Amino acid sequence: MNFNQSNMNQLLDVISKKLGVPPETLKKEFEQGKFDAALKGMKTSDAQAFSQVMNNPQMINKMMNTPQAQALYKKLSGEK
């Protein structure tokens, strides 16, 4: 899976719409390793699970390489 800047911006746009947070805010926080804005829009259990994953790079790689994650990425990015 190849995440270039354009793909990352598309993904941030989709996530920002779902959470009601400006994409610039999400990008800034993600670059700083903070997820405050993203976590505010989630249920407590989802926010805890998200935090656990984001603090474990091996888990992120494993998750992003699953067929489900790749299919979701393709769907969100408009890739066929």
N, C-alpha and C positions, 0 to 999 in steps of 0.2 A: 504494500500500500504506500503510495507516494503522496505525502502531505506537502504541497508547495504553498506559497503565500496566498494564492488565489483560492485554493481549496480550503485553507484554514479560515479565510475571511468569509467564505460561504457558510462554513460550519458555524462560525461565531454568529453570523446573521440569523441562522435558523435557531440556534440556542437562545439568542437574545430575544427573539420574538416569543419563544415558548415561556421564558422566564420573566419577560417584561423588563429587561435590563438592557441599556444601550450597549451595542457591540464593543464600543471603545472602552467602556467600563470593564466588561468581561476580559477583553484582551489585556488591559493594563493589570488587572488583578491576577490573571493567569501568569503573566510574565513575572509578577512579583511573588508568585507562589501563594497568593491569597485567593480565597473563593467566597468572600463575604456576600457580595451581590448575588452570586449564583445560589448560594445556600439559603438566602432569605426567601426565595420563591419555592423552596422544596419542603415536603413533609419532613418531619424530624428524622424518621427512619431512613428516608432517601438521602438526606443531608449527611447523616452519619456514614452510610455506605459509600457515598461519593467521596467524603473526606478520607476514608480508609484507602480507597483505590488511588486517589491523587497523591497520597503520601507514600506509595509503593510503586516505583518505576517498573519493577518486574511484572507486577499485576497489570499495569497499564499496557505494557507490550503484549502480554498474554491475551488480555481482553481485546485489544485492537486487532489482533491477528485471527480472531474467531470468524468463521463464515458469516455469522449474524452481524457482527460489527462492520465487516466489509460491505455486506449487502445494505445495511442502514446508511453507511457513508455514501455508497453509490446512489442510493435513493435521494438522500438529502442534497447531494451535490449535482444531481441531474445526470450523472454518468450512466451510460447504458452498458 
